[in-house]
Amino acid sequence: MHEISLVRNIFRTIEEQFPDSSPESIKCIYLRAGELSNVQPILMQNAFDAVIQDDLRYRNVKLDVEVTPILIHCEICDKTSQVKHYKFICECGRPTKNVIQGDELLITKVEFLNKE
């Protein structure tokens, strides 16, 4: 299950990017996963739950996964189209392999608890 290693890498990345913040101060991690990234939100959530059970420093952290559709750009008609049923064909009817969205897996936001 590659989602477990993805979740561990997400935590590692956050620890590297926010070295002065403790894991306990993280409230929510927001991810953007394209349809081509091979990440299923439910499997990602299950892996996330398994990892935080193993590492209690993250026990209060929530995960929010936004799935983005596959978008292609046709250089012939200069239109951007959403891919349906994994058919990489522009609205004008021409095939294209110019993917402009949908293969990403990004941490888009890390929300921290307010320190009062």
C-alpha positions in Angstrom: 0.0 0.0 0.0 1.9 3.0 -1.2 -0.4 5.4 0.7 1.4 4.6 3.9 4.8 5.7 2.5 3.1 8.8 1.0 1.7 9.8 4.4 5.0 9.3 6.1 6.7 11.4 3.4 4.1 14.1 4.0 4.9 14.2 7.7 8.6 14.2 7.0 8.2 17.1 4.5 6.2 19.1 7.1 8.8 18.5 9.8 11.5 19.7 7.4 9.6 22.8 6.3 8.4 23.7 9.8 11.3 22.7 12.1 10.2 25.1 14.9 6.7 23.7 15.1 5.8 20.6 17.1 3.6 17.9 15.4 1.1 18.5 18.2 0.5 22.0 17.0 -0.7 20.9 13.5 -4.5 21.0 13.1 -5.0 20.0 9.5 -3.1 19.0 6.4 -4.6 19.9 3.1 -3.6 17.9 0.0 -4.5 18.3 -3.7 -4.4 15.0 -5.5 -5.0 14.8 -9.3 -6.9 11.9 -10.7 -3.7 10.7 -12.4 -1.7 10.7 -9.2 -3.0 7.2 -8.3 -4.2 8.5 -4.9 -7.6 7.4 -3.7 -8.9 9.7 -0.9 -10.4 6.9 1.1 -7.2 4.9 0.9 -5.2 7.9 1.8 -7.4 8.6 4.8 -7.1 5.0 5.9 -3.3 5.2 5.6 -3.3 8.5 7.5 -5.3 7.0 10.3 -2.9 4.0 10.5 0.1 6.2 10.6 -1.2 8.5 13.3 -2.2 5.5 15.4 1.5 4.5 15.2 2.9 8.0 15.9 0.8 9.6 18.6 2.4 13.0 18.1 0.0 13.4 15.1 -3.1 12.0 16.8 -5.1 15.2 16.6 -4.2 16.1 13.0 -7.0 16.0 10.4 -6.5 15.3 6.7 -8.4 17.0 3.9 -7.9 15.7 0.3 -9.1 17.6 -2.7 -9.2 15.6 -5.9 -8.6 17.6 -9.0 -9.8 16.5 -12.5 -7.5 15.9 -15.4 -7.3 18.9 -17.7 -5.6 18.9 -21.1 -4.7 21.7 -23.4 -5.0 21.5 -27.1 -2.3 23.4 -28.9 -4.3 23.3 -32.2 -7.5 25.0 -31.0 -5.9 26.6 -27.8 -8.7 25.2 -25.6 -8.5 23.5 -22.2 -10.7 20.5 -21.7 -11.5 18.1 -18.9 -10.7 14.5 -19.6 -13.7 12.2 -19.3 -13.3 8.4 -19.0 -9.5 8.8 -19.4 -9.9 9.7 -23.1 -7.4 12.5 -23.8 -9.4 14.1 -26.5 -10.0 17.8 -26.8 -13.5 19.2 -27.2 -12.5 19.9 -30.9 -12.1 16.1 -31.3 -8.3 16.0 -31.5 -6.2 13.9 -29.2 -3.6 15.6 -27.0 -1.2 14.5 -24.3 -0.6 18.0 -22.9 -1.8 17.4 -19.4 -1.9 20.7 -17.4 -3.7 19.4 -14.3 -4.5 16.1 -12.7 -1.1 14.4 -12.1 -0.2 16.4 -9.0 0.1 15.4 -5.3 0.7 18.6 -3.4 0.5 19.7 0.2 -1.5 22.9 -0.4 -1.9 24.1 3.2 -0.9 23.2 6.8 -3.1 24.6 9.4 -1.7 25.1 12.9 -3.5 25.5 16.2 -3.8 29.0 17.6 -1.3 29.7 20.3 -3.1 31.7 22.9 
